[in-house]
Amino acid sequence: IRDSLRGAEMVDFQDRVAIVTGAGGGLGREHALLLASRGAAVVVNDLGGSVSGEGANMSAADAVVAEIKAAGGVAVAEHSSVADPGGGAAIVETAINKYGRIDIVINNAGILRDKSFANMGPDLVHPVLDVHLRGAFYVTQPAFAHMKEQGYGRILFTTSGSGVMGNFGQANYAAAKMGLVGLMNVLKIEGAKYNIRVNSVAPGLVETPLTERITSSDRARASSEAMHALGRVGGADEVARAIEWLLSPESGWITGQTVGVDGGLGTVRSA
């Protein structure tokens, strides 16, 4: 898998251990594949539930691990839910027990339960907050403790243009995503002296399972030049490549940043 990228400008993650939540598809899968292709051992976490967070299926994470191993990479599947403290602890324990350390955490797990704010009941609010925001707490906190001990760590949160700029019907999702930015801003301070760097990525409209439900008219509007300078929907692999440097050992003076990967939408400038 590394030989296939020979000649390209690569960040080397050899001997690094990464946790990627929600890595059974979409952005998480691309993050996991990229890190593995650069030499990292990857804990591929995914409960395998539906877009709305219902059910479970181990095959999603297992398939990504099989893909990584087939290409010569190193990975292990982990199927715990990030939405409870025990699940977060189990994900971190898998990394420590299997590989002995944790260098990178990408908090990517997410679900959608969209509805207009006036009609949004607790059954639509709590699960979204549990996965996006509380889930990031439950995974990052035990990982952060290990990173402090080893004097090194890179943490990435997946926020969203929906949080920064707003999007109809996504009050729950937007609030959770902006909560991650607040968490990032605290951890960048608390992690600084331990060589822990903490950043966020804010994708625009990207082709993932979470965006498949978007109607064709909305997709055309979002892809128009009026919204995106590049005039197209993005690819999940493009987001993965954008955050590669933020996760590298060489990114030592970059922390507390939110990087917009949005085709020119201007997500971060609007913050």
N, C-alpha and C positions, 0 to 999 in steps of 0.2 A: 504493500500500500504506500510505503514511503518512496520506493523506487519509481512508482508511477508519477510522482511529482518531482522527480529529479530535474534540476535545471530551473525550477521555479524558486522564487524568493520565499523561503519558509522560516517560520518560527519553530524552533526545536523544543518539543515538550517531552523529550526522552527522559525517563525516570520520574516524570510527574504523574500524579494521580488526580483525576477529575471526577466530580459528581455532576451529572446533568439530570435535572428533574424534568418530567414530561418529555422524555427523550424517545418515546415510542413512535413519534411522527413529527412532521412539521419542522419548526425551528429547532426543537430539542434534538431531533434525529440528526439534523445537519451539523449542529454543534458537536455532537458525539462523534460523528464520522470525521469531522475535520480534526478534532483533537487526537483521535486515534491515528489518523493518517500522519500526524506530526510526531507520533511516538508515545503519547500519553496512554496510561491504563485508565479505562473509563468505566465508572459505575453508571449503567444505563437504567435510570429509574423511570418506571411508568406503571401506574395502576391498571391502565388499559380500559378506563371507563369511556363513556360517550362524551360528546362535546359538552353536554350539560352536566357531566360529572356523575352519571348514573352507571351502575354495573362495574364489572372488572373483567379483564382479559389479559392473561400473562403473555399472550402471543406477540403483542406489539413490541415490548422490550426485548423478548427473546429473539425476534426477527432482526432487530438492529444489532444485537450482539453477534448473531450468526453472520450478518453482513460484515461486521468489523473483523471477526475471526477469519472469514473466508479470504479477506484481503490481507491477512497477515498481522492484524492488529490484536490488541489485548483489551478485553472487556468482560464484564460480568453483569447479568441482569438482576434488577432489584425491583420488587413489585409492591412495596409498601405505599400507603397513602401519605402524602405530605400533610394532610389536613388534620392530623392529630400528633401530639408530641411523641408518642411511641413510634409512629411511622418515621418521623424525622430522625429520631435516634437510631432506628434500625438501618436507615440508609447510610448514615455516617459509620455505624459499626461495621457494615459490610465493607466499606472502603478500608477501614483500619485493619480488620481481620484478614482481608484478602491481600492488601497491598502495603500495609504498614504505615501509611501516611495519607494526608489530604492536602493537595496544593491548590486545587481549583474547585469552586462551587458555582454552578450556573443555575439560578433559580428561574426555571422556565415553565414549570407546570401551571396549567391554567384551564379554566372552563368558562363557558358563557351561559348566562340565563337572562337574556335581554327582555326588557319590557319598559314602557314609559314609566317615569318616576311615580306618577299619580297612582299607577296600578301595580306597583312593585311591592309585593308582600315579603315578609321575613323568609319565606321558603326560597325566594330568589336572591335575597341579600346575603344571608349567612353562608350558604355553600360557596359563593364566589369569594367572599372575604376569607373563608377558611382555607381555600386552596391557594389563592394568589398571595395574600398578605400573611395570614397566620402560618401557612405552609412555609413561607420564606423564613419566618422566625424559627420554626421547629427544625428545619434542616440547617440553617446557617449558625444557630447558636452553638450546638455541639461541635460543628466543624470549626467554628471560630476559636473554640477552646484549644483544639489540636493545633491550629495554625499559630496561635500565640506561643505554645510550647516549642514549636519547631522554628519560630521566628520567620515565617514566610507564609503568604497566602494571597490568592487572587479570588475575589468574589464578584459575581456579575448578577444584577437583577434585570429582568425583562419588564420594562414599563411599557407605555403605549402612548401614541398620539391621541388616543381617546381620552386619556387622563389629562394630558397637557392642554389639549385644545377642545375637548368635549365631543360627544357623539350621541345622537338621539337614541334613547332606549338603553343606555349603558351606564346609568348612574352607579350601579353596584361595581361594575368592572372598572370604571374610571376612578372611583374612589379608592379601590384596592390598589390600582396601579400607581397612583400618586402617593399612596402610603409607602410603597416600596422606595420611592425617591427620598422620603423622609428617613426611612431606615438606613438607606445608603449614606445620607448626610451625617448620621450619628456614627456609623461604623467607620467611615473614613477618618474620623477623629480618634475613635477608640482603638483602631487598628494601626494607626500610623507608626508608632514606635516599635511595632512588632513586624514591620515590613509586610503588612497586610494592606493591599490596595483594593478599593471597592468602587465599582462603577456600574452604570446602567446603560442599556441600549433601548431606544424607542423606535421600533419599526413602524413604518407606514403600512399600507395595505400590501400584504405578502400572501402568496399562495400557500396556504396551510389548511389542515382540516377545520380549524376554527373559522376560516373565512369562506368555506365552501357554501355556507348558507346565504351569503350576500347575494342579493338579486342582481340580475344582469344589468338593470338600469343603474343601480347604485355602483356596480363595478365599473361601468362605463364612465360614470361621473367621477369616480375616484381616480380613474386612469387618465382623465382628460388633462390637457396641458394647462388648463386653468388651475388645477390643483397640484399637479406634479410636473416639474420642469422636464422630467424624462418621459412623461406621457405614457407610462405603463405600470402595471402591477409588478412588484418585486418578487424575487425568488428567495426561498429560505436559505439557500446556499450563499446568497449575497450578504445576508445578515451575519451568517457565521463567519465569513471572511472579514467582515468589518470589525468584529470584536476580537479577532485573533491577537492583535498587538496588546490589547488591554489585559489579556490573560497571561502575557509572557513575562518572564523574569526581567526583561529589559524595560518594562513599563513603569519603572520605579518612581517617577515623579508625577505620574498621572493617577489621580484619585478623586473621587467625588464628582465625576463627570457623567453627563447623560449624552450619549451619542445618538443622534437621529439618523436612522437608515430608512429614508422615506421618499426617495426619488425626487427630492427638491421641494417637498411639501413645506418645509420650514418648521417642523414640529418643535425643535428645541429653541429656536429663536422666538417662538411664541410663548415660552415659559415665563 
